[in-house]
Amino acid sequence: MLELWVGGNLRTSKYFGKRAVAITGAVTLIASVSAIGVNTVASASSKIGGSVSVWNEFSGAEATGFATALKPFEAKTGIKVTVRNGGSSLPTLLEAAVAGGKPPNIAAVPTPGSFDLLAAGKRLTPLKSILGSETKNFSPGWSSSATYKGTLYGVWLDSSSKNTVFYNPAVFKAAGITSTPTTFEQMLTDASTIAQAGYTPISYCSGTSGAGWAATDLFQNLFVKLNGATAYNNLVSGKLSWTSPEVTAAFANYSSLLGTNGANVGGISNALGTDQLWPTCLNDVFPTSGAPTAAMVIEASFIEQSTPANYTASNASSCTLTQSNPCYDYFPFPAPAGSKYVNDDQSSGDVAMLLKSTKASRAVMKYLGSKQFATLWEEAPGGTITPNLAVPASAIKNPVTASIVKNLDSAAATVFSMDDEYGGTLEPQMWSNMLAWVGGTDTTAQFQSTMSSETKAFLASNG
């Protein structure tokens, strides 16, 4: 179980469960960009050659940024890196490839559960000797989260906050809303006000190709803000039942926000439609042409990478509903009024693993853990937030990114997405169950009963 804890002066750490991440020196850990030239890339002193296959879930601008960061390394070493985007099916595809004896050289997954399964099955190559001095680029907590039974098997490439709501400031202004909500109840009130102004309050995302990861992310935000990190982790580990009152209460909040009679007029009856898939669910809020028809979209900080390039990171009064000066901004997902868990957040990241060791693939792994890679990926269009400590902290020019980092820094406890924690067969089962609830096929009680039995079976077979 992976959990990020931040508190006090941001330099203390607490470890809970078998896999915990402590954010040490968070301003540095969640670093911003810094200038670095291509000529500083130095992963090899001579040409190595060969090809390396990398499987991941990166798409769109994120994939472009990843490829951009690899180009100077490829040019210097002569190694050709071939990337395959496995989408939300990557964990399943990866397990099948490993079982069939044809895994990629490297895989980067957002699922700690998949990492654990592969490490437990001795399918991964230890990385300490391969990374060498690059291991110092990660805090003990991040390294711990990529370690299984004392052996380092992974490198964290990126991190994202899922405690984020992105909105169109011009729509808020048109609806007469002058400030963003600080409580869940205020968010419901604002949603009603936005609907009365003729806009859809929330553009709902159901995930890529109908996968339910986005719907699951929203449930997890609601649960942790209502019940806190400890209850959240107890639910993941099986100590808290899916039939518990805590889960029921989170679904009640879900319904009040997006249900048929909830604040989002029209409910979620269209959630499974093509236009609600990721990332097209952003189009109603941040269209590339014409005016927006919706106000907010709830998803992780990587939304910034999919926001149209002509949108300014701002909430200034000059932001327009037209394409003359469109803007975007964000606010932290709000907890219910009086909650003790206002600063308990949800996060995610991608961990790279070496499944097929060659001279070329070992060189790629070492580069993925380097300052050069982390800096170039951050600087590239579609760049990301890196957990690499070697990237020096500097002024963050983008005010939205700066605000997200500030929120990450101030978190009292940050949990990893529970569907990613599960991995294996339970992750897609949870997505399917969530979409059945979203689509009205299953009631809350039916969802709870199904998840309860499936979780017990999964935990029993996977330890």
N, C-alpha and C positions, 0 to 999 in steps of 0.2 A: 504494500500500500504506500503510495507516494503522497507526501503532504509537505507544503511549503509553509514555514512559519516565519513571520517577521514581527519583531516587537522591540520595545524599549528604544535603544539607540541604533537599531538596525544592524548591530554587530553581534548580537547574541543569538543563540540557536537552541531549539528544542527538537529532540528526535522522538517521533512516535511511530510505531509500527516497524515493519522490516525495511521499508524503503522511504526515507524522508529527505526532503530538500530543505536546507536552511539557506536563506538568502543573506549572504554576508557582504556588507558594504554594498547595499542594494543599488545605490546610484551608479556605482561602477559596474555591477553585475548586469543591470538593465541599461547598458551604456548606449550612448548615441554615437553618431558617426564621427570619424576623424579622417583627415586626409592621409592617403597612403598611395604611393605610386606603384604601377604594375611592376617596375623594376625591383621592388623589394621582395617579391615572391621568391622564396628560396627553399622549396621543399626537396630539391634534388640538385646535385652539383653537375649532373650530366643527363643526357637523354636516357629515358628508361624505355619508353615505347610500350606497345601493347594496348589492350582495351580493358575497361572496367565497367561492369554493369551496376547501375544504382537504381533501386526501386524506392519510390516515395509517394507521397500524396500531394505534392505541390502542384498547383495549377495557376493559370492566369499570370498575373504580375509576379506572384511569389515564385513561380517556376522560372520566369524570365530572369529575376534577380539571382536565383540560385545558379542558373546557367552562366550568367554574367560573371559571377564570382569565381567560377571554375575556369573560364577561358584563359587567363594568364598562366595558370598552373598547367593546363593542357599544352599551351604553346611552349613553355619552358621544358617540360618533361617528355613531350611527345606522346603522352598517354591520352587516348581517346575515351572520354567518359560518356557512356550511353545511358540516358535516363529514361525510366519508364514510370509513368504516373498510374499507379494502381487504384487511385480514387479511394472511396470508402470501403472497397472490397480488398484493399491491400493486405490486411491481416490474414484473411482467408486464402488469398492467392499465394501469400508467402508461405503459409503453413503447408499448402499443397505442394509448392515447389520444393520445399525442404524435404518433405516426406518422399517426393519422387526423385530425390537426389540431384535436382537441378536448380539450386537456389541462385540468386544473383550474388555478385561479389559483396555488395553492400546494400543494406536496406535501412531506411529511416522511417520509423513508425511513431505515431502519436499515442501508442497503446502500451503502457507499462505492463499490462497483462501479457501481451505478445512477447515482450522482452523477457519477462520471467520464464515463460514457457520455453523459449528457445535456449535461454541460458541453462535452465534446469535439464534440458535434453542434451546439453553439451554440444549444441550446434554452432556456438559462437567462438570466435578466436579472442583470447585475452589481449588487451590493448596496452597495458602499462609499458611494456618494452617497445612497442611500436610507436606510441605517442612520445615517449621520452620526456623531454622538458615541457612538452605541450600540456602535460597533465596539470601543471601549475596554473594553467589558464582558467581553471574552474574551481569554485569554492569546494570545501569538503562536502557540503550538502549536495551540490549538483553531482559531484563524483560518486557520492554514496548512492544516489538515485539511479546511477548507471552501473552499479556494482551488484553482483549476485554471489552470496556466500564468500565475501572477501575478495573476489576477483573483478577487476574493472573490465566490462565488456562493451561499454557504450560511450558515445560522445553526444552531448546535447547541442543541437544546431540552432535552436530558436526557442523563444518563449512568447506566450500570448496571454493577455488578460481576457477572461470571458465575462468579467463583471462590467460589461460595456453596453450602452445603448447609444447608437448613432442617430442623429436627427438632422432635419433640414431647418435651420434657423428661420428661413423666410416663411415656412409654413407655420411655425410657432408664432411668428409675428402677425401673420394674417389671421390667426385664430385669437389674437389678443393675449397670448401667453408671454410674459416678460421674463420669466426665469424657469429653469429646469426643476423638475420635482426632486425632493430630497427624501420623500417617503413613498412607499408603495401605494398608499391611499391617495396621495397627491397625484401620482402617476395615473391612477384610475380617473380621477377628476379631470385632469388635463386631457386624457383620451376622450372623455365625453365632450369636453369643450371643442376639441379638434374636430370631432365628428359633426357637431352642430355647425361648424364653419364650412362643412362640405368636403372634408378630407378623411381618408381612412387613417385612423390613429397609428396602427402598427402594420407594417408589411411583414407578413409571417413567412419565415423560411422553413421548409420541410427537409432541406438537405439535398445533396447531389443525387440525381437519378432516383429520387424518391426515398433515399436512405433517411432514417430518422435522427441523425446526429444533431441537427439544429434544434429539433423539437425537444430532444433529450437535454441539450445544453440549457434550454430555458427552464425545464423542470429542475435541473440541478442548481441553477441560480436561485430559484424560488425556495428550494429546500434549505440550502445553506444559509440564506438570509433569514429564514424563519426559525431554523433549528440549530444552526451553528456547525462548526467544523467537526466537533467530536461526534455529534449524532450522525453527521454525514459519513464519517469514516466507519462508524459502527454499522451503518446500513451497508456499506461496501463489503465489510468483513463478515457480515452475517450475524453480528451481535444484536442488531436491530432489525426486526422483521419488516418486510414490505407491507404487511397488513397493519402496521402500527398507526396510531393516531397522528404521528408526525408526518407520515407520508400522505395520509388522508387530508391533512390540513394544507399541505403543499399543493395538492391537486385542486383543492377548493380555491386557492389563490390563482392557480392556472386558469380555472374556469372563469373567475371574476375578471381576469384580464382579457382572455381571448375566447371564452366560451360563447355559445349561441346567444345567451342573454348577458354577455359580458360587456366590457367597455369598448371593445373593438367591434363597431357596428358591422353586422353581417357574420360575426363569429368566425369560425375557422373552417367553414364548409368548403372553401376553395383551397385549403392548405395543401391538398395533394395534387393540385393543378400544375401544369407545366410552368406557368408563370411564377409559381411560388418556390421553385427549386433554387438552390444556391448556384451561382451568385445573382441570377436574374431577379431574385426577390428584392435586390437593392434598387432596381430600375424605377419603381414607383416613388421612391424617396429621393433618389439621385439620378434622374433621367439624363440621357445624353442629348436629348432634344425635347423641346416643349417644356411644359411646367410639371412639377411634381403633383402626384395625386394622393400621396401618403406622407406621414410625418416622421415616423420612427422605424428603425429596424434593430432587432435585438440579436446581437451575435458578438463574436470575439474581436479583439483589437485588429486582427488581420483584415477587417472590413476596409481599413484605410487603403490597403493595397488594391482594392477593387473599386474604389471611388473614382469616377471619371477625372481625368487629369486637369480639366478646366475648373474643377471645384476648389475653392479656397478654404483652407482650414481656418475658420473664423465664425463668430456669431455676431459680427458687426451689423449695425442698423442698415448698412448699405447693401447687405446681401439681398438678392432678388429671387423672385419666383421664376424669372426667365433665365435664359442662358447668357444674359449680359454680365452677371456677376453672381453665379450660384455658389453657395457655401455649404460646408458640412461641419458638424461639431459632435461632441459626445458628452454624456454624463454617466456616472457610475450607476449600475443597476441598484435601485433603492430598496432598502429593507422596510418591513412594516413598522409603523410608528411604535416606539417603545421597545423594539427588538434589542436584545443584548448583542446581536451579531451583525451590526451595521458594517463593521470592518472585516467580516469574514468573507473571503472572495473565492472564486473559481478560476483556475488557470489551466494552461496546457502547453505542450511543447513536442518537439520531434527528436528522438534519439537515434543516432546512426550506429549500426552494428556491422561487424565484419563476419560474413558467413563463408566466403570462399577466399582464402588467403593466397595472394600472389605478390611478387615484388611490386607490381603496379598498384594493386588494391591496397597494399599496406602504405604505399606512398600517398594515395588518395585519403585514407583514413587519417594519416598524420596531418595532412593539409586541412582537413575538415575541422581539426582541433586547434588550428593555428590562428594567430592574430590576423594574418593576412586574409584568410578566408572570411572570418567574421566581419572585418572592416569592409571588405569589398562588397559583401552581401548587404550590409546595412546601407552602403552608399549607393548601391544599384537601384534603378527604378524597381519598385516592388520589393524594396529591402525589408528587413525584419528586425525585431528586437532580439539581441543576442545575449546569452548568459555567459559569454566569454569574458573573463576578467581582464584579459590582456588588452582589450579595446579600451583606450583611455576615456574617462568621462570628459565630456565637453558640453558646451551649451547646446541645448536641443532647440533648433530653430522653429520646428513645427509646433505650434501651441497645443494642438490636439494630442500629439504624441507626448509632449511634455506633461500634459495633464494626466494621461494614462499612466506614465511612468510614476508620477507623483502618487497616484492612487495605488499602484503596486507597492510603492515604498511604504505607504501608510497602513497597509493591510495588517490586521492583527493575526489572521490565519488564512492561508490560501490552500484550498484543496485541489487535487487534480480531478479532471472530469471522470466521473465514476464509470462511464461506459468504456473509456480508455483504460481505466484501472483493470476492468474485467478482461478485455481483449477476448481472444479465442472465439468460441461459439456463442458466448453470452452477450457480447457486444451487439451483433446483428439481431439477436433475439430481442434485446431491449429496444432497439430501434423499431423493429416490427411491432412490438407491443405498444410502443408510444404512438406510432402512426395509427394503430387500430383504435386507440383512445381518442386521438385527435380527430379521426374521421367519424367517430361516433359508433364504430362497430362494437367496441368494448366499453363497459362502464368502468368507473374508477375501481370498484370492487373486483371486477373481472381482471383488470390490469394488475392489481395488487396480488390477487391469487396466483395468476400466471407467473409473475416475476418472482414471487415467493418460492414456488416449486422449482422454477428454472435456476434460480440462484443457489438454492440448497444443492441441487444436482451438480451444478458447475463447481461449487466450492468443494464438494465431496470428492469430485474426480480430479481436481487440480490443486488440492491441498490448501 
